[in-house]
Amino acid sequence: MYFLFCALLGSSFAHNCPNPGINGFASAAGGTTGGGNATAITVTNVEDLGNAAGASGARVIIVRGTINAGEAIKVASDKTIKGENANATIVGGFDMNGVQNIIIKNLNIRAGAAADAIASRNSHHIWYDHLSIWDAGDGLLDITIESDYQTVSWCKFWYTSKSLSHRYASLVGSGGGDHPGDEGKLHVTYHHNWWAQNVDQRMPRVMYGDGHIYNNYFDSPGNSYCIGFGSYGSVLIQNNYFKAVSNPHQMMYDVFAFASATDNIYDDTLGKKDAGNLGSRHVVGQEWATAGAFTPPYSFAIDEASSVPVLVERCAGPRDLEIV
């Protein structure tokens, strides 16, 4: 059922979907090229995928069919990993630690035994594009420990059941006020993502970093909160569509933080829409840290919030048509 949905999503509507290429924070400060023009190799099993993803030097890796990795596969710098079509699937996930310049796109990813379907630690310039990610034990996509310059675009985040324990989507920053090394890093863009059924929270949660969150569709009724921010985090929340969810954007921890929220649609929502300069204190020893308004250092085309549900449902997730 899940793979049929992805195939239909790709083959039926791909020609109506935007194809902007690399964008957001992943395009800033030198940009992200992944494996670049390296000769593409196609992998169909976990051994070949692991060897190619972990190799030194540039690689373009095409995933064909379903690869059951079980655990997360370690990814080295300068890699593009993308699905051959809308059915390409990884059971397990990807782990990036101290690496840079990676593109992961056009894949279905079920976490399997991996705690996080995708984890980035101390890594920068990563682009996650047109992914469908579900059923992680801890988080679907976590960007932590001084990671930087990343973009999450046209992805679907979801869980198959509310009986699963955490149902967290995406974390930016490792904790509430206890990771001062994150200050000045964690620049992340989220756009045109579908936070879908049974996601409970962290859509995303931003601590210390700057999160640009625009044109996303929040469609997970029964949730705890959608966007969380706090502990020196700053978020720019633009032209999103919140549908029947609780606490669209919520301040967390009583430490200075900032949110700007403009031109969003709140359709049958409940709870908090926190915005402005918030929090009443510094963390002891971190009086130098700041949070406030920021201007994204890249150009971007923004859609009217009213168009977001149809556009994102149609185009988020893997597709059959080649996407650059």
C-alpha positions in Angstrom: 0.0 0.0 0.0 2.7 2.5 1.0 4.8 1.8 -2.1 1.8 2.0 -4.4 1.0 5.4 -3.0 4.6 6.6 -3.7 4.5 5.2 -7.2 1.2 7.0 -8.0 2.5 10.2 -6.5 5.5 10.1 -8.7 4.1 8.9 -12.1 0.8 10.7 -12.1 1.7 14.2 -11.0 5.5 14.7 -11.5 5.0 16.8 -14.6 3.0 19.3 -12.5 5.6 19.7 -9.7 8.3 22.4 -9.4 11.9 21.4 -9.8 14.0 24.3 -8.3 17.2 22.4 -7.8 19.4 23.0 -4.8 18.0 25.8 -2.6 17.8 27.0 1.0 20.6 27.1 3.5 22.2 24.1 1.7 22.8 26.4 -1.2 24.6 29.1 0.9 28.2 29.5 2.0 29.7 27.6 -1.0 26.7 25.4 -1.7 26.1 21.6 -1.9 27.0 19.5 -4.9 27.1 15.9 -3.5 28.8 13.6 -5.8 28.8 16.1 -8.6 29.6 14.7 -12.0 31.0 11.4 -10.8 30.0 8.4 -12.9 26.8 7.0 -11.4 26.8 3.5 -10.0 23.6 1.5 -9.3 23.3 -0.6 -6.1 20.7 -3.3 -5.3 22.1 -4.7 -2.0 23.3 -3.5 1.4 26.9 -4.5 0.9 27.3 -2.4 -2.3 25.4 0.5 -0.9 27.4 0.6 2.3 30.7 0.3 0.4 29.8 3.1 -2.0 28.3 5.4 0.6 31.3 5.0 2.9 34.0 5.3 0.3 36.3 8.3 0.1 35.9 10.7 -2.8 32.9 11.7 -4.9 30.2 9.2 -5.7 26.8 9.3 -7.3 24.8 6.2 -6.0 21.5 5.1 -7.6 19.4 2.9 -5.4 17.3 0.3 -7.2 14.5 -1.7 -5.5 14.3 -2.3 -1.8 17.5 -2.6 0.3 17.1 -3.9 3.8 20.0 -2.5 5.7 18.5 -2.9 9.1 20.8 -0.4 10.8 21.8 3.1 9.6 24.4 3.2 6.8 27.4 5.5 7.4 27.8 8.1 4.6 31.2 9.8 3.8 31.6 13.3 2.3 30.9 14.2 -1.3 28.0 11.7 -2.0 24.8 11.8 -3.9 22.4 9.0 -3.0 19.1 8.9 -4.8 16.4 6.4 -5.7 16.0 5.2 -9.3 12.3 5.8 -9.1 9.4 6.3 -6.7 9.7 2.7 -5.4 13.3 2.8 -4.3 13.4 2.0 -0.6 15.9 1.8 2.2 15.0 -0.1 5.4 17.4 1.3 8.0 18.6 4.8 7.3 21.7 7.0 7.0 24.2 8.2 9.5 26.4 11.2 8.9 29.1 12.2 11.5 31.7 14.9 10.8 31.1 14.9 7.0 30.1 17.4 4.4 28.6 17.9 0.9 25.9 15.2 0.7 22.6 14.9 -1.2 20.0 12.3 -0.3 16.9 12.3 -2.5 14.0 10.5 -4.0 13.9 7.6 -1.5 11.5 5.9 0.8 13.2 5.4 4.1 11.7 3.3 6.9 13.9 3.3 10.0 13.8 -0.4 10.8 16.2 -1.1 13.7 17.8 2.4 13.4 16.9 4.8 16.1 16.9 7.7 13.7 16.0 7.2 10.0 18.5 10.0 9.2 21.0 11.5 11.6 23.4 14.3 11.0 26.0 15.2 13.7 28.7 17.8 13.2 28.1 17.7 9.4 27.3 20.5 7.0 26.0 21.2 3.5 23.4 18.5 3.2 20.3 18.5 1.0 17.4 16.1 1.8 14.9 16.2 -1.1 11.8 14.3 -2.1 12.0 11.7 0.6 9.2 9.7 2.4 10.4 8.9 5.9 8.5 6.9 8.5 8.4 4.8 11.7 11.6 5.6 13.5 12.3 4.6 17.1 13.5 8.1 18.0 13.4 10.6 15.2 12.8 10.7 11.5 15.5 13.3 10.6 17.7 14.7 13.3 20.2 17.5 12.7 22.4 18.0 15.8 25.8 18.7 17.4 27.1 21.7 15.4 25.7 20.6 12.0 25.1 23.4 9.6 23.8 24.6 6.2 21.1 22.0 5.5 17.9 22.0 3.5 14.9 19.7 3.9 12.5 20.0 0.9 9.5 18.2 -0.6 9.7 15.4 2.0 6.8 13.5 3.7 7.2 12.6 7.4 4.7 10.1 8.9 4.1 7.2 11.2 1.9 4.1 10.6 0.4 4.0 14.1 -0.2 6.2 17.1 0.8 3.2 19.3 4.5 3.8 18.4 6.3 5.4 21.3 7.9 8.7 20.2 6.5 9.7 16.8 9.0 12.6 16.6 9.8 14.1 13.2 12.8 16.4 13.0 15.2 17.8 15.6 17.5 20.8 15.0 19.9 21.1 18.0 20.7 18.6 20.6 19.0 19.9 23.7 17.4 22.7 25.7 20.2 25.1 26.6 22.9 22.5 27.2 24.8 22.6 23.9 26.5 26.0 23.6 28.7 24.7 20.8 25.6 24.8 18.6 25.4 28.6 18.8 26.1 30.2 15.4 25.5 27.0 13.6 22.4 24.9 12.7 21.2 27.0 9.7 18.4 24.8 8.3 15.6 25.4 5.7 12.4 23.4 5.7 10.1 24.0 2.7 7.2 22.2 1.0 7.3 19.3 3.4 4.3 17.3 4.4 4.1 16.6 8.2 1.5 13.9 7.8 -0.4 11.2 9.8 0.5 10.3 13.3 3.5 12.7 13.7 3.2 13.9 17.3 5.9 16.7 17.5 9.2 18.2 16.2 8.0 19.5 12.9 10.7 20.7 13.5 12.1 21.6 16.9 14.8 24.3 16.7 17.3 25.0 19.5 20.2 27.5 19.1 19.9 27.5 15.2 18.1 29.6 12.6 15.2 27.7 11.0 13.5 29.0 7.9 10.2 27.2 7.7 8.0 28.0 4.7 5.3 26.5 2.6 5.0 23.4 4.7 1.7 21.4 5.2 1.0 20.4 8.8 -1.6 17.6 8.6 -1.2 15.5 11.7 -4.3 15.8 13.9 -4.0 14.7 17.5 -0.5 15.9 17.8 1.2 17.6 20.8 2.8 20.5 18.9 4.1 21.3 15.4 7.0 23.8 15.4 8.9 24.0 18.7 11.6 26.5 19.3 13.6 27.8 22.3 17.0 28.0 24.0 18.5 30.7 21.6 16.7 29.3 18.6 15.3 31.6 15.9 12.6 30.6 13.5 11.1 32.4 10.4 7.7 30.8 9.8 6.2 31.9 6.5 3.2 30.9 4.3 2.6 27.5 5.9 -0.8 25.7 6.2 -1.8 24.2 9.5 -4.7 21.9 9.3 -6.6 20.6 12.4 -3.4 20.5 14.5 -2.5 21.6 18.1 0.0 24.3 19.0 1.2 25.4 15.5 4.3 27.1 16.9 5.3 26.8 20.5 8.0 28.3 22.7 9.9 25.7 24.7 12.1 26.3 27.7 12.3 29.7 29.4 15.5 30.8 27.6 15.7 33.7 25.1 14.4 32.7 21.7 12.7 34.4 18.7 9.9 33.6 16.2 8.5 35.6 13.3 5.3 34.1 11.8 3.7 35.7 8.7 1.0 34.8 6.2 0.3 31.4 7.6 -3.2 29.8 7.5 -4.5 28.2 10.7 -7.4 26.0 9.7 -9.3 24.5 12.7 -6.2 24.7 14.9 -5.9 24.9 18.7 -3.4 26.2 21.1 -0.2 28.3 20.9 1.0 30.5 18.1 4.0 32.0 19.9 5.9 34.7 18.2 8.2 37.6 18.9 11.1 38.0 21.3 10.4 35.4 24.0 12.0 33.9 27.1 13.1 35.7 30.2 16.6 34.5 30.9 20.0 33.3 29.7 21.5 29.9 30.6 24.2 30.5 33.2 27.5 30.7 31.4 25.9 31.4 28.0 25.1 35.1 28.4 26.9 35.8 25.1 24.4 33.7 23.1 21.7 35.5 21.1 18.4 34.9 19.3 16.6 37.3 17.0 15.4 38.0 13.5 17.5 36.9 10.5 17.3 37.3 6.8 17.9 34.1 4.7 21.1 34.5 2.6 19.5 33.0 -0.5 16.7 33.7 -2.9 13.5 31.7 -2.8 10.1 31.6 -4.4 7.3 31.4 -1.9 3.8 30.1 -2.7 0.5 31.4 -1.3 -0.4 29.5 1.9 -3.8 28.6 0.4 -2.1 26.6 -2.4 0.1 24.6 0.0 -2.1 21.5 0.8 -2.8 20.6 -2.8 0.8 21.3 -4.0 2.5 19.5 -1.2 0.2 16.4 -1.2 0.8 16.2 -5.0 4.6 16.7 -5.0 6.2 15.7 -1.7 7.9 12.3 -1.5 9.7 10.3 -4.2 8.9 10.6 -7.8 9.4 8.5 -11.0 10.4 11.5 -13.1 14.1 12.4 -12.8 14.6 15.3 -10.4 17.9 17.2 -10.5 
